[in-house]
Structure formats: C-alpha cells, structure tokens
Amino acid sequence: MLGYISSTRKKSCVACVKAKRRCDLGYPACARCSSKNLECSYPNPTVRVRAAKVVVRQTTPDLVPETSDAPASSDSSSPEINDMDQYVDYEPFKSVITNNLGDSSSPDSYDSLKESPPLTIANMPQIWEPVVLEQRQVIFIVNKLCTFIPSLAYSGQAMFMHEGLWQNCQPEAYQDSCMVSALYLAKTESNQCILANSINTKIAALVAASNSWSLEQHLAAVQSLIIYQIIRLFDPNLGLQELAHKQNKLLEIWTAQLWKRSFIESDKLPNCRQSWIFQESLRRTVLISVFLRGAWSTFVRGGFCDIVPILARLPIMQDGTLWNSTSTEWAAKEPCTRGAGKGWVTLGEYSSAWSADGAVEELPGLERLMLAACCGRMDPRLLEE
C-alpha cells in the first residue's frame, strides 16, 4: 500500500465518507478500498507536479510496518526526542510511524466485514513469501556494507553519498561521520572506548537537534546514523550491538520521515545536476537504510529477512552508470528531460529482470549489492569478490 499523504489532501476518500469508516488516506487508493476492491477517489483536485523535477513521484512505499495503529502528526519535521532512554521503549515513537488518519472517526469494526465482497483471486492481497538468504549471501552483504567505513574515511563518499553531494556545503553530521570512520580505522584496544563514547555522543547530538533539521540536515543525519549503525552492529568488540539493535527503530523512523519530506519539500539547489545528485543520494540513503535493517535481520536470524515487501517497492535507477558518470557523460544522457519518475523502477522489478546470463562485471556497486541479496542464490557469480 502506498503510504505517502500529501499535505494538500487531508480529507477521507468518497467511499469511506459514504460508509462512515476510517480512511488511511493511502494513494492512489486507501487500504479499505483496496481490500474491498472499491473505486477510491478524493474530493480535492489532483495537485500538479512539476515535470522538470527529477524525483520519483509515482512510487511512495511505506517504510514502516503496517501493523502500527497509532495516529501520527502530519508535521513533516522530525519529532522532538529529549531522552536517550526512549530508545528502549518504542511506544513514544509509534505516533510518528503511522500516517495521520484524517477526519474519519469511525473505526472499521466487525460489521464492516459483512459488507466485504467475496474473496476472489482478483482482489486477494499480495502475499510475500519469507526470504531466507544463504550464509554466503549474508557474509557478502555484511562485508560490502562494512566497506562504507573506509570509503567514507578515505574519500568522503559511499554508494549512497555522491561525491558531489556535500561538495559546497558540509553539514556537521556528515563531518562527524567522516571523523568517526577515520577513528574506527585506527581502532585499538586502547582507544575503542573513546570510539564507542564518540559514537554515542554524536547520536545524542543528532537527537537533540532533530526537531529543527532542514531537509539537507535530515539527509546528512540519516546517512551518519547508517554509518554508526554499521560500525556498532557488525563489530561485537565494541560491545554496542544491543544498543545499536534498539536504535534501529530510530533509524527506521528518521528514514520514514526523510522519505515523506522528500515529497513535500523541494531542494533549493541552483541547477538540475545538483538537484539530481541530492535527490538520488536521498533515494539511495533510504534504500540503504532499509537494506541495512534487513541485513541485520539476516545476520541474527539465520538468513531470514523480514522487510522484503518494503525493499521490493523502493526505487532504483535502471541506468546505474549515471551515478559515477562525469558531468559531460551525465548531461549527454539528459536525465533532466525524462520527467518525474522516469528512469527508475522498483527493486522488485529490477531484480526480477535479472537473468543468469547477465553481465555481472558491468554492474555498478549498489546494483550489485542489491542483486546479490535478491538473486545471489540463483546466480552465485553475484557473490564473487
């Protein structure tokens, strides 16, 4: 179910109003209309989308579990979190996980089941099979995620941070993550306590400032938290795995908020290429954030990944070579003229299109990592170093 709620559309759909039922404001159809195979329309006119904007507007998958049932604030800014102990108790975060339920006050009850049409193949919800990765897939994925640390320390970039992203303006969160990465590469038994305390202090600073982030600061904060999580989750010697596991919920929430803000707020960059770099870095950051939590699930649960449905709906570029292309090569492919949403597919579609005779050596880094997780069992070539 698509979970993005436009700030210009806050009223329930016509069908839910008529039935006096709660509407979750899903787009293009709410959950109730989808489950009942009803026509779903909203009273407000459709908002025009600027064609020149190079962002994916068509696909807005939920980044949080659909089981969350608490209403959320419609404010696009980050929640105010004043106590680090809240990470242990997830209840305070539920209000920012789910979407605002709007002006419908009557919840669906048992009576609504009586109105449901007979369940047929046509209107059955999509059922996802549990995915269990092989051990070599898990090892490959974890090793690749860990390469983000030296990459950031030595070059200031990673496969979700474009080299031109923070070239002109470097948020404090980005600078901190670079310094922590460099410190981690110099880790010894004598200084690993300093490293652990530094990471905890940096995260506490992010939490304290989270209610006043700009979109750019929000992106840098999520990127830095990804780096801190990789260090803490996959290095047991630091003794921070338990805390990092709990703070995966914080990463989930900040990522979901960032994804929502990207559809509401526009960047203020001067030209199309810089805007494309920012938006593609944001998309990749969201993808890697969700992927990291899935990788951790496979790491501690015998290869089982519990967020495949979310990953499968996230966008990925069809032409991954654009990411590392020069400005001349990039301009020659004219990505700005494609229109909103052109040039991207969902990860599910991308992985389904992979064949056993595909050219593995031509795959860019991010695409290789995603396919290793999705198709590594079918095509072991993807797991070769």
RACOR-V875065 format. One record per residue. RES is the residue in one small letter. OMEGA is omega as a letter, one per 40 degrees, with the letter a starting at -180 (NA if undefined). NEAR is the number of other C-alpha atoms within 12 Angstrom. D_LAST is the distance of its C-alpha to the last C-alpha in Angstrom with 1 decimal. Layout:
res;omega;near;d_last
RES;OMEGA;NEAR;D_LAST
RES;OMEGA;NEAR;D_LAST
This chain:
res;omega;near;d_last
m;i;29;36.6
l;a;29;36.4
g;a;34;37.3
y;i;39;38.2
i;i;40;41.8
s;i;34;43.4
s;i;23;45.8
t;a;18;48.2
r;a;27;48.3
k;a;25;49.5
k;a;29;51.9
s;i;36;51.3
c;a;36;51.0
v;a;25;54.2
a;a;28;53.6
c;i;37;53.0
v;a;26;56.0
k;a;17;58.2
a;a;24;57.1
k;i;21;57.4
r;i;31;53.9
r;i;31;51.2
c;a;38;48.7
d;i;43;45.2
l;i;42;45.3
g;a;36;42.0
y;e;32;41.4
p;i;29;41.9
a;i;29;43.5
c;a;34;44.2
a;a;30;43.1
r;i;37;46.6
c;i;36;47.1
s;a;30;43.7
s;a;25;44.5
k;i;26;48.0
n;a;23;47.1
l;i;22;49.5
e;a;18;49.8
c;i;27;48.5
s;a;26;50.0
y;a;30;50.8
p;a;17;54.0
n;i;15;52.6
p;i;12;51.8
t;i;14;48.2
v;i;13;47.0
r;i;12;46.1
v;a;19;42.6
r;a;17;42.3
a;a;17;40.6
a;a;23;39.4
k;a;33;37.3
v;i;35;33.6
v;i;42;32.6
v;a;34;31.9
r;a;35;35.3
q;a;25;35.1
t;a;31;32.6
t;a;37;33.3
p;i;36;31.8
d;i;36;33.0
l;a;42;30.7
v;a;42;32.7
p;i;25;33.9
e;a;22;36.9
t;i;13;38.6
s;a;20;39.6
d;i;20;43.3
a;i;20;44.6
p;a;24;45.7
a;i;26;44.0
s;i;23;45.4
s;i;28;45.1
d;a;22;44.6
s;a;33;41.4
s;a;29;41.2
s;a;38;39.3
p;i;31;41.2
e;a;23;43.1
i;a;25;41.7
n;a;17;43.8
d;a;16;42.8
m;i;23;39.4
d;i;17;40.7
q;i;21;40.5
y;a;28;36.8
v;a;19;37.9
d;a;15;40.3
y;a;21;38.7
e;a;17;42.1
p;a;24;42.7
f;a;32;39.7
k;a;28;40.6
s;i;25;43.0
v;a;36;40.2
i;a;39;37.8
t;a;33;40.0
n;i;39;41.7
n;a;34;45.4
l;i;32;47.5
g;a;29;50.0
d;i;21;53.7
s;a;25;53.7
s;a;19;55.2
s;a;20;55.7
p;i;21;52.7
d;a;21;51.9
s;i;15;53.8
y;a;10;54.4
d;a;13;57.0
s;i;20;54.3
l;a;15;52.8
k;a;11;56.1
e;a;19;55.6
s;i;22;52.1
p;i;18;52.1
p;a;14;51.2
l;i;14;47.5
t;i;12;46.3
i;a;11;42.9
a;a;13;43.4
n;i;18;43.6
m;i;15;41.4
p;i;17;38.7
q;a;12;35.1
i;a;10;33.7
w;i;15;30.0
e;i;12;28.7
p;a;14;27.0
v;i;25;23.2
v;a;28;21.5
l;i;32;17.7
e;a;26;16.2
q;a;22;15.2
r;i;25;11.5
q;a;37;11.7
v;i;36;13.6
i;i;28;11.4
f;a;31;8.4
i;a;42;11.2
v;i;33;12.9
n;i;26;10.2
k;i;32;9.8
l;a;37;13.6
c;i;31;14.1
t;i;26;12.6
f;a;38;15.7
i;i;36;17.9
p;i;28;17.1
s;i;25;16.7
l;a;35;20.2
a;a;26;21.6
y;a;20;20.8
s;a;21;21.2
g;a;31;23.0
q;i;31;20.8
a;a;38;18.0
m;i;37;16.8
f;i;41;20.1
m;a;40;22.2
h;a;35;23.0
e;i;27;23.7
g;a;27;27.2
l;a;32;27.9
w;a;28;29.6
q;a;18;30.6
n;a;11;34.3
c;a;16;34.7
q;i;21;32.7
p;a;26;33.7
e;a;24;34.2
a;i;36;31.5
y;i;36;28.9
q;i;26;30.1
d;a;32;30.2
s;i;44;26.6
c;a;36;25.6
m;i;28;27.8
v;i;39;26.7
s;i;39;23.0
a;i;24;24.2
l;a;28;26.3
y;i;35;23.5
l;i;23;21.5
a;a;18;24.8
k;i;20;25.3
t;i;15;27.4
e;a;13;29.7
s;a;11;32.5
n;a;16;31.3
q;i;25;29.2
c;i;19;32.5
i;i;19;33.0
l;a;33;29.5
a;i;34;30.3
n;i;20;33.7
s;i;24;32.5
i;i;36;30.2
n;i;28;33.0
t;i;21;35.4
k;i;29;33.3
i;i;36;33.0
a;i;26;36.7
a;i;23;37.4
l;i;40;35.4
v;a;33;37.4
a;a;20;40.7
a;a;23;40.1
s;a;31;38.6
n;a;23;41.9
s;a;19;42.3
w;i;28;38.9
s;i;23;38.8
l;i;34;36.2
e;i;32;34.2
q;i;31;34.6
h;i;41;33.6
l;a;46;30.3
a;i;40;29.6
a;i;45;30.7
v;i;47;28.3
q;a;51;25.4
s;i;43;26.4
l;i;46;26.9
i;i;47;23.3
i;a;47;22.2
y;i;51;24.7
q;i;46;23.8
i;a;43;20.1
i;a;41;21.4
r;a;36;24.1
l;a;34;22.5
f;i;34;19.4
d;a;23;21.2
p;a;18;24.0
n;i;18;25.5
l;a;31;27.1
g;a;19;29.0
l;a;26;28.7
q;a;23;26.8
e;i;20;30.1
l;i;26;31.3
a;i;34;28.1
h;i;31;28.1
k;a;24;31.7
q;i;34;30.8
n;i;35;28.3
k;i;34;31.6
l;i;44;32.4
l;i;42;29.1
e;a;41;29.8
i;a;39;33.3
w;i;45;32.6
t;i;42;29.9
a;i;43;32.4
q;i;45;35.1
l;a;45;32.9
w;i;45;32.1
k;a;41;35.8
r;a;33;36.9
s;i;37;34.8
f;a;34;37.0
i;a;26;40.2
e;i;23;39.8
s;i;22;39.0
d;a;26;37.4
k;a;16;39.7
l;a;20;37.6
p;a;13;39.5
n;a;16;37.6
c;a;26;35.4
r;i;33;32.2
q;i;27;32.4
s;i;27;33.3
w;i;40;30.3
i;a;36;27.9
f;a;38;29.6
q;i;42;29.7
e;i;40;26.1
s;i;39;25.0
l;i;43;27.2
r;a;45;25.9
r;i;42;22.3
t;i;42;23.6
v;a;47;25.3
l;a;44;22.3
i;i;43;20.0
s;i;45;23.0
v;a;43;23.5
f;i;43;19.8
l;i;48;19.8
r;i;42;22.8
g;i;38;21.3
a;i;47;18.3
w;i;36;20.8
s;i;28;22.8
t;a;31;20.0
f;a;29;19.4
v;a;24;23.1
r;i;19;24.3
g;i;21;22.3
g;a;26;19.9
f;i;25;22.9
c;a;33;22.6
d;a;30;26.1
i;i;32;25.8
v;a;36;24.4
p;i;29;27.7
i;i;35;27.4
l;a;39;23.8
a;a;34;24.7
r;a;29;27.5
l;a;40;25.9
p;i;40;25.5
i;a;44;22.5
m;i;34;22.9
q;i;25;23.0
d;a;22;22.2
g;a;26;19.3
t;i;23;19.7
l;a;30;22.9
w;a;36;21.1
n;a;25;20.1
s;i;20;23.0
t;a;17;25.9
s;i;20;29.2
t;i;12;30.5
e;i;15;27.7
w;a;23;28.0
a;a;18;31.8
a;i;14;31.7
k;i;19;30.0
e;i;20;32.8
p;a;33;31.2
c;a;27;34.4
t;a;22;36.5
r;a;19;34.7
g;a;22;36.5
a;i;24;35.6
g;a;31;32.7
k;i;26;31.9
g;i;28;28.3
w;i;31;26.9
v;i;26;26.4
t;i;30;25.7
l;i;37;22.3
g;i;25;23.8
e;a;21;24.9
y;a;28;21.7
s;i;32;19.6
s;a;17;22.6
a;a;17;22.4
w;i;26;18.9
s;a;19;19.3
a;i;18;17.4
d;i;13;17.8
g;a;19;16.5
a;a;15;14.6
v;a;25;11.1
e;a;15;10.5
e;a;14;13.6
l;i;25;12.8
p;a;24;13.4
g;a;27;11.7
l;a;37;14.2
e;i;34;14.5
r;i;37;10.9
l;a;38;11.3
m;a;46;14.7
l;i;39;13.9
a;i;36;11.2
a;a;43;14.2
c;a;38;16.8
c;a;32;15.5
g;i;31;12.5
r;a;24;15.2
m;a;22;16.6
d;a;23;13.6
p;i;24;10.8
r;a;24;8.9
l;a;34;8.3
l;i;30;6.4
e;a;20;3.8
e;NA;18;0.0
